[in-house]
């Protein structure tokens, strides 16, 4: 039974940082999903892969995994690189790429 501890990234559909403050402990699947022959759904008998636990901090998630003898790996979050953009730069005379119609 292995788990992954990570901090979720923001989705591409939002500009804010909603739902990115907590750390998530998610169990790795123990078996591959298979296609159900009658309806074509994907199914698995591994119910532990459906469990996602949220923690306030990284240390809380690690403490839970160690307390319950769960092997885990921690993925550190990658901070996005922000570039400084100004609207007035669109109309600057010394642009790197000339503005055309």
Secondary structure as GFF3:
##gff-version 3
##sequence-region A 1 101
A	DSSP	beta_strand	2	7	.	.	.	ID=ss1
A	DSSP	beta_strand	23	27	.	.	.	ID=ss2
A	DSSP	beta_strand	34	35	.	.	.	ID=ss3
A	DSSP	beta_strand	42	43	.	.	.	ID=ss4
A	DSSP	three_ten_helix	47	50	.	.	.	ID=ss5
A	DSSP	beta_strand	52	55	.	.	.	ID=ss6
A	DSSP	alpha_helix	58	67	.	.	.	ID=ss7
A	DSSP	beta_strand	71	75	.	.	.	ID=ss8
A	DSSP	three_ten_helix	87	91	.	.	.	ID=ss9
###
